[in-house]
């Protein structure tokens, strides 16, 4: 029997700021037996801002929670042969969503102040995200072309966006993985990017190194419908 997704939604206007990250910091986020994924020999971390629409849990649309922005911070790993992500923290604008994510699914959700604004012009699209734990003191603003295309499979953009699993450590120490399905995302040509983020304040002092780094990649993805399947325990 084909498993039923526990969550479906449309993710749109995704902005990924990706940084080369010290491998020891990446490895510290991983469950035993999960290895960092590397591009050209380097580990990476991405700050991802997006809009979620038509959110349904097991097919049910819950009033008041069907649409919201999210900002997550993730590192890249391999779950067996599969490309995966591990979330350092996922910021959402609701204490209820954060509590359910932490208690029911063991994911590092945290309530925060988040706003999203998308302006579509004749030739360009601008997405602005403002966020913070107590006030929206951090920002990401990206302008991209209206035209968009799916990146080739051998590109860094495809590597970063085509992740089929999310993985984290369960209470007993073994990996717990959930499968994520979506079509390859088309991306816009980035025309400008402006951001101000204190990684140490949001994610811990060990991440201050990114305050002094520049992104190695900025992606502005159109998005798609996404299905997330129930977590499974790694029995190895």
N, C-alpha and C positions, 0 to 999 in steps of 0.2 A: 504494500500500500504506500502510495506517495505521501510523505509527511506534509502536513498543512502548516504554512507559515504562522508563527505566533504574532508577527507584526508585518503590516504592509503600509507603505506610504509613498508619496512622491517627494523625492529630494530634488531641490532646485537651487540654482545660483550658488553652487559650491565654490568656495575660494580656498585653495590649499597653498599655504606658505610652507615650503619645505627647506629644512636646514640639515647640513651635515652635522651629525651628532657623535660625541664620544661613545665608542662602543661599550665601555663599561657602564655608562648611564642607560643605554638601551638594554643591555643584558640584565641590569638590575630590575627591569620591569617584567621579565619573562619567567614563565613557569619552568621548573626543571624539565629538561628534555626538549625545550623549544629554543631554536637558534635564531640569532639576528639574521635578517635578510639584508643583503648588501648589493649596492649598485656600484660597479667599478671599484669594488673592494671597500666601500665606505657604508657605514650605517647612517640612517636618516630618521628624522622626526618631522612631523607635519602638524601645523596648526590649521584646523579645518573649520570654516564657518559655513553654515548652510541654512536653508529654509526647509521645513518639513510641512507637507500638506496632506490632507485626506488620510491622517493617521488612523489605522484600524488595528485593534488588538483582537486576534482570533476572529476577525471579520466584523467586529463591533466597532462602530464609530462612537467614541465617548464625547459627549458635549463638553465643550470648554477645553478639550485637549487634542482636538483634531488638527490643529495647525500651530506651529511655533518654530522659532529659530533655535539653533543649537550651535555651540562652539566646542569642538573636541580637540584634544591634543593626543597624538598617537605616534607609536613607533612601529617599525616594520619587522616582520618575523616570518618564519616558515613553519607551518603545521604539517609535518611530514613533507610531502612534495608540494603542498599547496601554499600559495602566497596568502599571508595573514597580516592582521594588524592587532596591536595590543594598545588599549587605551590607557593613558596616564590619568586623564580626567575628562569627564564629559559634562559641560555646563548646559543647563536647561533653565528656562524661566519659570519653573514651578517646583515648589517644595514637594508636592504630591508625586509628580513624575520622578523627581530625584529619589524620593524614598522608595518608590516601587522598583526603580532601576537597581538601587543598592540592595534592598532586602529580598526581592524576588529573584533577581537575575545576577546578583553579585557584581554588577558593573560599577565603576567609580563615578557615579553621577553626583552632581552637586548643584544646588539651586544658585542662580546668579541673576543679575540684571542684564538682559540682552535685548537689543533692538536691531531690526533689520529694515533697510530701505533700499529698494531697487528702482532705478529710473531708466527707462528705455527711451533712447533718442532715435533719430533717423538713421544714424550710422553706428551707434555705440550703445552699450549697456553699462550702467554703473551700479555696483553693489556696495553698500556701506553697512558694516556691522560694528556696533558698539556694545561693550560688555565689561563686566567686572563682578566681583563677589559681593561688594556692598554698594557700588556705584559704577556706572558704565565709563570707567576711566581709560579703558583700552579700546583700540579701534583698528579696523582693517577696511580700507577703501580701495576698490579695484575697478578700473574701467577697461572694458574689452570690446571687441568688434561685435556687431550683430551677426556676422557670418561665423559659422562654427563647423568643425569637422572632427571626426573620430581620429585620434592619433594612431600612427602605425604601431603594430604590436612590438616592434623592437625599440620603441622610444621610452625615455624616462617618464614621460607623461602617462603612457599606458601602464607602465610598471607601478606607478604610484596610485592610479585610480582603479585598476582591476585587481581588487583584493577579494578573495572568495570566503575568507574566514575571519572572525574575530576570536581571539583566544585570551584567556586569563587564568590565573591560579585559583582553583577551588579550595575549600576549607581544608581538605586532606592533603593538599600540596600538588595534586596532579592537574594537568591542563584541562580546562573546560572550554569547548569550542562551539561557536554557533556559525552556521553557514549563511552567507549573504549572496543574494542573486540580483543582478541587474544587467541590462545591456551595456556594452561599452559606451562610456560617456563622451559625447562631443564636447570639445573645448573651444573657447573663444581665443582669438589672438589678444594677448594682454597689451594694452596701450599705456597704462600707468598703474602704479601701485603705491599706496601710502599706508603705513601702519605704525602703531605705537603700542607695544606690548611689553610688560614687565614679566618675563617668564618666571623669575624667582618668586615674585609675589603670588603668582597664580599656581605654580606647580612645585615650588620648593626651591631652597637655595642652591641645590645641586644643578638646577637648570639655568642659573644666572649666565652660564657660558653663552647661551643663545642671545642674551642681551647685547653681546658684543660681536655677534655674527650677522651676516647678511643671508637672505634666502638664496639657495642655489637654484630654486625653481618657484615660479608663481603660476598656478593653474586657475583658470576661471571656467568651470565646467557648467554646462547647461543643466545636467541632471537627468533623472528618469524615474520610473516606478521602481521600487525596491521591495524585495521580500526577504525577511529575516526568519530563519528557521530555529526551532527550539534548541537550546544548548545540549551538547552531548559530552559525557565524560570520556576522557582518554584512558582506556583500560591498560595501556602498555605499562 
